[in-house]
Amino acid sequence: MPKFKIGDQIKYNPGHYDVEYGFITKVKESNESAFCRFWSNYQGGQLRTMTNSESCNFRDIKKCNTNIPQVTIDAWLKHLGYNKEEATND
């Protein structure tokens, strides 16, 4: 069972940056990383960027409730063309 899956809500804290909140779009178990999208600090329920996901090491992300309804995350995943049923992309 993977540690993370597509659609998991997360907080990202690499230690030397502010904490960011978002969700997972792809999982790479082989190198213990996930690609994530992050919420805008200025527009609730909107993504910080529409162009790409960002690679994050498992050690820097934790599952959490981001106070964004899961149905909103699922809608973003569908809009962006991600398949939530894929557990990993190794």
Steps between C-alpha positions, in 0.01 A plus 500: 500500500651835400568758766322765293246491218365739239258745659644485853490839670843599627708764669850556366781621723853449368639661816624830365183629332153589618250216520288456189176307465382304200438153362686219326474455123754217448697262722849363429557224757838409347660827605264582789354812347167638390394770258274753667285802420472779755220736594524871439555710812288773340201322344326232703444174314722611210836352407820700538601407145320334213813401305656213695523284811806516722713206613512456879689243706287279725695621804377857439128427457239389748138403445261755648160660458551820299143621568431471128221247437621177337238549229682822399832316480338223295358762262847661459656160433241428231537849348880460487476151344623288790367150568429471872476121471873472420680425826856548376677598181819292525 
